[in-house]
Amino acid sequence: MRSVLCYGDSNTYGQTTANKPDDRYPHDVRWPGVLRGLIGNEWLVIEEGLSGRTTVSDDEIEGSEKNGRTYLRPCIMSHKPLDLIIIMLGTNDLKVRFNKTPGEIAMGVGALVSDIKSMPAGVDGKIPEILIVAPPPTALDLKEWSDVFLGAQEKSRALAREYERIAEAHEVHFFNAGLVVNSSDEDGFHLDVQAHKDLGHAIAEEIAAIGWPEQND
């Protein structure tokens, strides 16, 4: 059985778009769960989503544990060997308190890719395949989050282009989630149930497109 690590923020965690008792979609609704339902006979799908997670920055308000780079190495060490690591981060980096350009956010993703490549985390000590996923742009109306994400609308629409450049530079796979899903109009930056379903199906297709050698029995 191959293994894939889904490393992301609230949209990997399954944060709901509206206030609900536990503020999290069920296992089979969030996109890694949808993915598991599609490829689970051949793959172990590992969910590692955390609401508020950034690419490489401590969050002075929400806590240093939101730094995606700090946790990435121990996370990988606890799950290796891995065949594939999917990174979908960057939405939280759009918060005005981080004051980052789209290019700087993409460079943060690139730093995570470099960290992965520096570890013998794949099967037989090889580097696992890496898929960078650009998150969908925010909605134009960010509701009560408008001040927190001041200016994010324009920046978020430039992320896919910058992420693709980083993916090319690092010779890893790239997918633009904005091609198949939109951020919910309900809060402006989370995915609704249908979007999770659509993204799960799209990621399954991206995984298949990588092309995997036959496994030995």
N, C-alpha and C positions, 0 to 999 in steps of 0.2 A: 504494500500500500504506500503510495506517495503521500507527502504531507505539504500543506500550504499554510503559511502564517499570514493572517489578515491583520495588518498593523495600521490602526487608524484612530480617529477621534470619535465624536459622538455619533457620526453617521455610520461608523462601523459597530459601535456599541449598541446602536438602535434606539437612540433618544427619540421620543415621540415629538410630534410637531405641536401637540397641545397638552395641557396639564392632564395627566391621568394618575391613578393611584401610585404606580411605581415608575412612571415616566420612562418606560422602556418597552419596546415591542417584544413579543414572545420570540423564542428561539427560531421558530420556523418562518417568522415574518421578516426579520432583519436580513440584510443581503447575504452575510456569510451563511446563515441558515438556509436561505434559498439555494445558495451555491452547494451546500452540503446535500440538499435534497436532489440536486442534479448530478453530482459527481461522487457522492459519498460512498459508493461501492468500491471505488478505486482510490479515493483520496481521503486523508484525514484533514478536515478543515478546522484550523485553530483560530478562534476569535480572540483578538487582542485589541479591543476598542476601549478608549477612555474619553469621556466627555471633557472638553477643554484642552485636550492634548495639542501641543504645538510641534513644530518640526524640531527646533533646537533651542528653544527659549524657556527659561524659568518664568513663571507667572507670579508677579509680586502680589497679586490679588488672590488668585486661586491656588497658588502653591507651587513649589519647585517640582513636585511630582508630575506636573503637567508637561515637563520637558521631555519630548519624544526621544531625544538623543540619549538622555541619561538612562532611560529604562530599556532601550533597544538591545544593548549588549546582553544584560542578564536575561532578558526575555528570550533572545535567540538561544542562549546557552541552555536554557531550561527546556527548549523544545527540539533542539537539533538531534539528529541531522534533518535538514529541511530540503525539499526539492524546489520550493518556490516561496518567495516572500513578496507580498503585495503591500505597497505603501500608499495609503490615501490620507494625506495630511495637508494642511495649509490654510484651511478655513479659519481656524483660530488665530493664525498669524496675521489675519486681516484686521484684527482688533486694533483700534487706534492707539492703544497704549504701547504696542510694539513698534509702531512707526516704521514698517517695512515696505519696500517696493516689491512688486511682483517678482522681479529678478532676484531679490534677496531671499524671498520665500522659497523660490525654486532652488537657490543655492543651498538652503537648509536641507531640502530633500536630497540634493546631491551629496551633502555631508553624510547623511544616513546611508546612502548607497556606498560611499567610500568605506564607512564603518563596517558594513556587511561584507564587503570584498576583502577586508583585512582579517576576517575571521574564517577559520576552516569549518564553516557551519553547514556545508552541504554533505551529501552522501559521499563516503570515501574521502572526506577531507576536501572536497571540491567546493567551489563557490556556488551557492544555489542560484537558480534563475531569479531575476528581480523584475517585478512589474510595477512601474510608477503609474498611479492613477491620479489624474488631475481632478479635483473635486468640481462639481457643477458650480457655476456662478451663483452668487446670492440673488435673491429676488430684489427688485428695485425698492420695494417697501419692506424695510426691516423692522417694522412695528416698534415695540418698546425697546428693541435692540439697536435702534438707529444711532444713538450716541456712542454705544460701545463699538459699533462697526462703522464709524464715520468714514466715508470715502471708500468703503469696501466694494460697493457696487461696481465701480470702474476697475479697481484693481483685480477683482475676482474674474473679470472677463479677459484679463491678460495672462492669467495663470497657466492655462493650457499651452499657450505658445511657448512660455518660458520653461515649463516642465518638459515639453517635447525636446527643446534644445538640450536640457540637462540629460535627458534619457539618451539622446544621440551621442553626447559627449562621453557618457559613461558606458555606452554600448549595452544598454538594458532595454527592456520592453516598455512601451508606453501605451496608455489608453486614456482618452478624454471622456470622463463620465458625463460631461455636459452634452455629449452627442445623443445620449439615451435617456437622461433624467434631468429634471429641473428641481431647484430648491422649492420647498412648499411655500405657497403664499400665506399659509397660516402663521408662520413665524419668520419666514424669510431666508432661513439657512439650513434647516433640517430636511430630511427626506420623508415623504409620506409612505404609506404602505405599498402603493403601486410602484413608486420609485424604487423601493427596496427590491421588489420583485423583478423589475426591469433591469436593475443593476446586477442582481445576482445572475440573471440569464446572460447578460452581456459579458460579465467576468468569466463565466463558464466557457463562453465561446472564445474569449481571449486566451484562456488557459489551453484549450484544445489547439488553438492556432500556433502555439509555441512549438509544437512538434516534439513528442517524447519518444525516446527509444524504447523498444520492447524490454520489459523487465524479465529477469531470469527467475525461474521458479525456485 
